[in-house]
């Protein structure tokens, strides 16, 4: 049974929690290397354990029409479905947490490729909530042969996932595998303003804070040179809201009724001023005009060399020194607002 305080508060074991965290880490990895031989070895082992025929494994670079066709026609009804159940209360909580971990990438990556249902039948971690069921269950109960067999199969799927497998489907003993895409992730959403947020070889998808853009519009938006009149003409309201964040600052301030809360000036090594500002964007009551769902704050500051302006979101602050010191602090080292003021640009501040 559950022993530690953390286990009792969480509702499932520390070992299961560690496995879930590792799943999250793999699913959000931006540099997961594809090891085809390891993936194929694990998938063959899974089929061997389940006594299902597997004559050939083929790879595709991305989810395409052929993959979708095969996935629609057949998804192996895995042994774990008949493993019989754990069904205890602690398992349910762990499984739900595992489900949250696996949906971090698979469903939306498949959706971005135009086949949103594929992740539900072909994601390499499709059954990982059942994996967590069995993993947790067998820490507390003896289980039966089906439980142990199912866990062995899931462990092979997990090995394949760790080695870069993203999706697979099988029909008549022929398996088709697709690597996991390289993803860019921020605040639990697909996001990048410098590169595709989802990328397979030869297939790229662009997102800003979870909102999908076609490549041409994305490039115009992230260039920060798109006229505000064109931004306001974007028909998709979610795209328009994101694009506004990259538009002309003065027009953005006017549109949002933003207020400058504080300003502080430093000087670079050449003696040129480098301005730092703290801004507050109020909550907009008009839903059609609303960009943010709450009051937000931004630090706006000049590049010490080029003088170009940078803007970044910050927590609620009263001074720009507080905002900038927050941005330079982490879990191991904290900089106070007064310490930030004392930093010299180009000497002990980048």
Backbone torsions as a table, in degrees:
resi	resn	phi	psi	omega
1	UNK	NA	176.9	-179.0
2	UNK	-69.0	133.9	-171.7
3	UNK	-113.5	-54.4	-174.4
4	UNK	-77.4	162.7	178.2
5	UNK	-62.9	-40.1	179.7
6	UNK	-63.3	-38.1	177.8
7	UNK	-64.6	-43.4	-178.2
8	UNK	-66.8	-39.7	179.1
9	UNK	-68.7	-38.5	-177.4
10	UNK	-77.1	-37.9	-179.4
11	UNK	100.4	3.0	175.8
12	UNK	-157.6	171.3	-165.5
13	UNK	-73.1	159.8	176.0
14	UNK	-63.7	-36.3	179.0
15	UNK	-63.4	-42.3	178.4
16	UNK	-66.5	-40.1	178.5
17	UNK	-61.9	-40.5	178.8
18	UNK	-63.6	-38.8	178.2
19	UNK	-65.0	-42.3	179.1
20	UNK	-62.8	-42.1	178.8
21	UNK	-63.9	-36.8	177.8
22	UNK	-67.9	-36.4	175.3
23	UNK	-60.6	-45.7	179.4
24	UNK	-60.6	-42.6	-179.5
25	UNK	-60.8	-45.8	179.9
26	UNK	-66.5	-43.8	-176.4
27	UNK	-66.7	-25.9	-179.7
28	UNK	-102.8	6.0	-179.7
29	UNK	-65.7	135.5	179.8
30	UNK	-98.7	0.1	-178.8
31	UNK	-141.4	37.0	-179.8
32	UNK	-71.8	119.8	-176.0
33	UNK	-84.5	135.9	178.3
34	UNK	-81.8	121.5	175.2
35	UNK	-115.2	90.7	-172.4
36	UNK	-60.0	-43.2	-177.5
37	UNK	-61.4	-42.1	179.0
38	UNK	-66.2	-39.7	178.0
39	UNK	-62.3	-48.0	-177.4
40	UNK	-65.0	-39.8	178.8
41	UNK	-61.4	-42.4	-179.3
42	UNK	-68.3	-41.3	-178.9
43	UNK	-68.1	-38.7	176.6
44	UNK	-64.2	-38.7	178.3
45	UNK	-64.2	-40.9	178.7
46	UNK	-61.6	-42.1	179.5
47	UNK	-69.9	-35.0	177.5
48	UNK	-64.0	-44.2	179.6
49	UNK	-63.0	-40.0	-177.4
50	UNK	-84.2	-2.5	177.9
51	UNK	60.2	40.2	175.2
52	UNK	-109.4	144.5	-178.7
53	UNK	-73.1	139.5	174.9
54	UNK	-143.7	102.4	-174.4
55	UNK	-94.0	-28.7	-174.5
56	UNK	-151.9	144.1	174.4
57	UNK	-121.8	123.3	177.3
58	UNK	-116.4	154.3	-179.8
59	UNK	-118.8	141.6	170.3
60	UNK	-120.5	150.6	-177.4
61	UNK	-71.4	-26.9	-175.9
62	UNK	-156.0	174.0	173.4
63	UNK	-71.9	117.6	178.9
64	UNK	-127.4	-174.6	-175.1
65	UNK	-62.6	-38.2	179.9
66	UNK	-64.4	-43.0	179.0
67	UNK	-62.6	-44.3	179.7
68	UNK	-61.4	-41.0	-179.7
69	UNK	-61.5	-45.8	-179.6
70	UNK	-68.9	-41.4	-179.5
71	UNK	-63.1	-35.1	179.2
72	UNK	-68.5	-37.2	-175.3
73	UNK	-75.5	-33.9	-173.9
74	UNK	-156.1	131.9	166.7
75	UNK	-133.2	120.9	-175.6
76	UNK	-53.7	133.3	177.5
77	UNK	-83.7	93.3	-166.7
78	UNK	-68.6	150.9	-175.1
79	UNK	-53.5	-30.4	-177.7
80	UNK	-60.0	-26.9	178.9
81	UNK	-62.3	-26.3	-178.1
82	UNK	-107.5	11.5	-175.2
83	UNK	-67.8	-18.4	177.2
84	UNK	84.7	145.7	-160.8
85	UNK	-102.4	145.1	176.2
86	UNK	-69.6	-69.3	170.6
87	UNK	75.0	6.9	-179.6
88	UNK	-88.5	163.9	-171.5
89	UNK	-62.9	-41.3	-176.2
90	UNK	-65.4	-32.5	-179.3
91	UNK	-65.4	-40.5	-178.5
92	UNK	-59.7	-43.5	179.6
93	UNK	-64.5	-42.4	179.3
94	UNK	-65.8	-40.1	-178.9
95	UNK	-64.5	-39.6	178.6
96	UNK	-64.7	-38.5	177.7
97	UNK	-66.3	-39.9	177.6
98	UNK	-63.5	-39.3	179.0
99	UNK	-61.8	-41.1	177.4
100	UNK	-62.8	-37.4	-179.6
101	UNK	-66.2	-42.0	-174.3
102	UNK	-79.0	-24.2	179.9
103	UNK	-78.5	-0.1	-179.6
104	UNK	-59.5	-27.5	-175.9
105	UNK	-136.5	-38.6	-165.1
106	UNK	-63.8	-51.1	-175.5
107	UNK	-63.2	-46.9	-176.0
108	UNK	-74.8	-29.1	175.7
109	UNK	-66.5	-40.6	176.6
110	UNK	-67.0	-39.4	177.8
111	UNK	-60.5	-40.7	179.8
112	UNK	-63.0	-29.0	179.2
113	UNK	-83.9	0.9	176.6
114	UNK	91.3	16.3	-179.9
115	UNK	-141.7	71.1	-169.8
116	UNK	-64.0	-25.6	-178.4
117	UNK	-81.0	-14.7	-174.3
118	UNK	-59.5	-40.8	-178.4
119	UNK	-59.8	-30.0	-178.9
120	UNK	-72.3	-18.7	-179.7
121	UNK	-122.7	-10.3	-171.9
122	UNK	-134.6	-2.0	177.1
123	UNK	-63.2	138.0	-179.3
124	UNK	-59.2	-25.6	178.6
125	UNK	-105.3	24.7	-178.3
126	UNK	-52.0	-42.7	-175.7
127	UNK	-100.1	20.0	-173.1
128	UNK	-70.9	-19.9	172.7
129	UNK	-68.5	-36.0	174.5
130	UNK	-68.4	-37.0	175.2
131	UNK	-55.7	-47.7	179.3
132	UNK	-64.2	-38.4	175.5
133	UNK	-51.4	-55.8	-175.3
134	UNK	-68.0	-41.4	-179.9
135	UNK	-58.3	-45.4	179.9
136	UNK	-71.7	-44.1	-177.0
137	UNK	-58.0	-43.9	-175.2
138	UNK	-77.7	-4.3	171.3
139	UNK	-82.2	-17.7	-175.7
140	UNK	-117.3	-24.1	-175.4
141	UNK	-126.3	158.3	179.1
142	UNK	-70.3	-36.7	-179.3
143	UNK	70.7	-176.0	177.2
144	UNK	-125.5	-176.1	-176.8
145	UNK	-62.7	-33.9	178.9
146	UNK	-66.5	-40.2	177.1
147	UNK	-59.2	-47.7	-176.5
148	UNK	-68.3	-35.8	178.1
149	UNK	-66.8	-43.8	179.5
150	UNK	-61.6	-42.0	-179.6
151	UNK	-62.5	-39.7	178.1
152	UNK	-61.9	-40.1	179.3
153	UNK	-65.9	-46.8	-179.8
154	UNK	-61.0	-36.5	179.5
155	UNK	-63.0	-34.2	176.8
156	UNK	-70.3	-40.0	174.5
157	UNK	-59.5	-40.4	-179.0
158	UNK	-65.5	-40.4	176.8
159	UNK	-61.2	-43.4	178.7
160	UNK	-63.1	-41.3	179.1
161	UNK	-63.5	-41.8	179.0
162	UNK	-63.3	-23.5	-178.9
163	UNK	-99.4	16.9	169.4
164	UNK	101.0	3.8	176.9
165	UNK	-72.8	131.2	179.3
166	UNK	-104.3	-48.4	-176.8
167	UNK	-142.2	150.2	172.9
168	UNK	-151.6	153.9	171.9
169	UNK	-147.0	159.6	-174.4
170	UNK	-144.7	141.3	177.1
171	UNK	-148.2	127.4	177.5
172	UNK	54.4	39.8	175.9
173	UNK	82.2	0.1	177.8
174	UNK	-108.4	122.0	-178.2
175	UNK	-104.0	139.4	173.7
176	UNK	-116.1	126.7	-178.4
177	UNK	-116.0	147.5	176.6
178	UNK	-129.7	131.0	178.7
179	UNK	-62.8	157.5	171.0
180	UNK	-68.2	138.4	177.1
181	UNK	-71.1	158.8	169.9
182	UNK	-82.0	125.0	-175.8
183	UNK	-118.8	151.9	172.2
184	UNK	-114.6	129.5	-165.2
185	UNK	-135.6	134.1	177.5
186	UNK	-147.3	126.2	177.6
187	UNK	51.8	46.3	175.1
188	UNK	66.1	26.6	178.4
189	UNK	-141.1	151.0	170.6
190	UNK	-66.0	128.3	-179.1
191	UNK	-162.6	134.7	165.5
192	UNK	-166.0	135.6	173.6
193	UNK	-108.5	17.7	177.5
194	UNK	-126.4	-18.8	-177.3
195	UNK	-157.3	169.2	176.8
196	UNK	-57.7	139.9	178.7
197	UNK	-78.3	-24.3	175.9
198	UNK	-135.0	127.0	-176.7
199	UNK	-143.7	119.5	160.9
200	UNK	-100.8	168.3	176.5
201	UNK	-63.0	119.6	179.2
202	UNK	80.3	6.4	-178.7
203	UNK	-145.6	118.0	-174.0
204	UNK	-130.1	145.6	-179.8
205	UNK	-135.1	138.1	-170.0
206	UNK	-114.9	132.2	-178.8
207	UNK	-137.4	146.9	167.9
208	UNK	-124.9	113.4	179.8
209	UNK	50.0	46.1	175.8
210	UNK	85.3	-2.7	-179.1
211	UNK	-101.8	127.6	-176.4
212	UNK	-83.7	139.8	177.2
213	UNK	-128.1	150.0	167.0
214	UNK	-74.3	161.6	-171.9
215	UNK	-60.2	-42.7	-176.7
216	UNK	-63.6	-45.6	-179.4
217	UNK	-68.2	-41.0	178.3
218	UNK	-57.3	-45.6	-179.3
219	UNK	-62.0	-41.1	179.0
220	UNK	-64.6	-41.8	-177.7
221	UNK	-65.8	-52.0	-173.4
222	UNK	-73.8	-11.2	174.0
223	UNK	-68.4	-17.3	-177.2
224	UNK	61.9	19.9	179.3
225	UNK	-117.8	8.1	-179.0
226	UNK	-73.4	124.4	179.2
227	UNK	-56.0	140.6	-177.1
228	UNK	-61.9	-30.7	177.6
229	UNK	-63.0	-36.5	177.5
230	UNK	-72.8	-35.8	177.3
231	UNK	-61.6	-45.4	179.9
232	UNK	-65.7	-19.6	-179.5
233	UNK	-87.0	-6.0	176.9
234	UNK	-63.5	124.9	-172.7
235	UNK	-74.1	-39.7	-179.6
236	UNK	-70.8	118.5	-172.8
237	UNK	-66.0	-34.8	179.4
238	UNK	-68.7	-41.0	176.1
239	UNK	-64.7	-39.7	-179.1
240	UNK	-63.7	-40.9	179.6
241	UNK	-62.3	-42.5	179.5
242	UNK	-68.5	-41.0	-177.8
243	UNK	-63.3	-33.5	-179.9
244	UNK	-60.0	-29.1	-179.0
245	UNK	-69.5	-16.1	-177.9
246	UNK	-110.7	6.7	-177.5
247	UNK	-85.6	-174.7	178.9
248	UNK	-58.1	129.4	-173.9
249	UNK	-61.9	-44.8	-177.6
250	UNK	-63.8	-39.8	177.2
251	UNK	-69.4	-36.2	177.1
252	UNK	-63.1	-44.5	179.4
253	UNK	-61.1	-44.2	-179.9
254	UNK	-64.0	-42.3	-176.9
255	UNK	-67.1	-38.5	-174.2
256	UNK	-95.8	-2.1	-175.5
257	UNK	57.5	38.4	-179.3
258	UNK	-67.5	153.6	-178.2
259	UNK	-128.3	131.2	175.9
260	UNK	-79.2	124.1	-177.2
261	UNK	-93.8	-29.8	-174.4
262	UNK	-161.9	157.4	177.3
263	UNK	-146.0	143.7	178.1
264	UNK	-143.6	136.6	-177.5
265	UNK	-112.3	130.6	170.1
266	UNK	-115.5	179.5	178.4
267	UNK	-133.5	139.0	177.0
268	UNK	-79.8	-177.2	-174.4
269	UNK	-66.9	-20.8	177.8
270	UNK	-87.7	-2.9	179.5
271	UNK	89.3	4.8	179.4
272	UNK	-82.1	142.5	-179.1
273	UNK	-70.0	143.3	175.3
274	UNK	-127.0	110.5	-171.6
275	UNK	-91.7	140.3	175.8
276	UNK	-125.4	133.0	-177.2
277	UNK	-130.7	149.6	173.2
278	UNK	-115.3	126.4	-177.7
279	UNK	-122.1	149.2	175.1
280	UNK	-120.8	130.2	176.6
281	UNK	-105.4	115.4	-177.5
282	UNK	-71.6	162.9	175.9
283	UNK	-71.6	130.1	-178.9
284	UNK	-93.3	122.0	-179.5
285	UNK	-71.0	-33.5	-179.4
286	UNK	-75.9	112.6	-175.5
287	UNK	-62.0	-34.6	-179.2
288	UNK	-67.4	-28.1	-179.8
289	UNK	-95.4	-10.5	-171.6
290	UNK	-69.9	131.2	176.0
291	UNK	-104.5	-41.5	-178.5
292	UNK	-115.9	149.8	-177.6
293	UNK	-89.8	7.8	178.2
294	UNK	-161.7	172.8	173.2
295	UNK	-65.7	130.8	-178.9
296	UNK	-128.4	160.9	-178.6
297	UNK	-128.3	144.3	179.5
298	UNK	-130.9	141.2	167.3
299	UNK	-96.7	129.4	178.4
300	UNK	-121.8	126.0	-172.8
301	UNK	-151.0	153.5	-176.3
302	UNK	-87.3	146.6	170.7
303	UNK	-67.7	133.6	-173.1
304	UNK	-66.8	-21.2	-177.7
305	UNK	-100.3	-49.8	-173.9
306	UNK	-91.8	-20.8	-175.8
307	UNK	80.9	-3.4	178.8
308	UNK	-68.7	151.1	-175.6
309	UNK	-88.3	139.5	172.0
310	UNK	-115.3	146.3	179.2
311	UNK	-132.6	133.1	176.3
312	UNK	-143.0	147.9	177.2
313	UNK	-72.6	143.3	179.2
314	UNK	-137.2	160.8	174.8
315	UNK	-69.3	172.5	179.9
316	UNK	-59.8	122.4	-178.7
317	UNK	-136.0	159.7	177.6
318	UNK	-100.0	-24.1	-178.7
319	UNK	-134.3	156.5	177.9
320	UNK	-68.4	-30.2	177.0
321	UNK	-63.0	-39.0	177.5
322	UNK	-64.4	-42.0	-179.2
323	UNK	-67.1	-44.7	-177.5
324	UNK	-69.5	-37.5	178.3
325	UNK	-68.1	-35.2	175.0
326	UNK	-59.7	-44.1	-178.2
327	UNK	-65.9	-22.7	-179.0
328	UNK	-98.1	-0.5	-179.1
329	UNK	-98.9	158.4	174.1
330	UNK	-145.1	-169.7	-175.3
331	UNK	-66.1	-23.3	-175.7
332	UNK	-103.8	-17.0	-176.8
333	UNK	-146.5	125.2	-179.0
334	UNK	-113.8	133.0	175.8
335	UNK	-108.4	129.6	179.1
336	UNK	-82.3	160.3	176.2
337	UNK	-56.1	-39.2	179.9
338	UNK	-68.0	-36.5	177.1
339	UNK	-65.2	-40.3	178.2
340	UNK	-61.2	-42.4	179.2
341	UNK	-59.5	-31.5	-176.9
342	UNK	-82.1	-11.0	178.9
343	UNK	-71.8	139.5	-178.9
344	UNK	-101.4	123.7	-178.9
345	UNK	-62.2	130.7	-179.8
346	UNK	83.1	-5.4	178.7
347	UNK	-112.1	-66.5	176.7
348	UNK	-125.2	17.7	172.0
349	UNK	-140.8	131.1	-177.5
350	UNK	-66.9	NA	NA
